[in-house]
């Protein structure tokens, strides 16, 4: 692991990877920094993005969403999340889906939210798979499709999402969208109890 001083030297020379990593280190407290380093972190991530570090876009979007080191701007956050999701970052698709579902700083659009969650699920994100399953189970933004919901709950459960595990257990217990199976209901309920909450 490189020291912070080495990262600072590399960042000063314009190294995009070092700019991103230094910002990440400052954001997550791996160095002794000022109590409020957010403005510096935003500058580092902007420079990293300008030098081709696409993952800086996702982190910068979160700063705009929360107003850390920059003026809060949900529309700019949404634009950054959109580009990051299209670049293959499933966490960005999840964030954008939440913003669309809840109307956070942008217009509420349940169908579009499900579209973003589906993109994240296709990229392997368990939380996104859970959200697609929930939308299909409840007919929110999509026509109700209980067997389809079970399939997405299963994907989320296999990816480690405790909420997906519990919903899958409930589906097996009640025979909703899948054949009733007390054995599988117990299995997924036990897994949900021992899994980290998502």
Beta strands, then each sheet from edge to edge (+ up, - down):
end
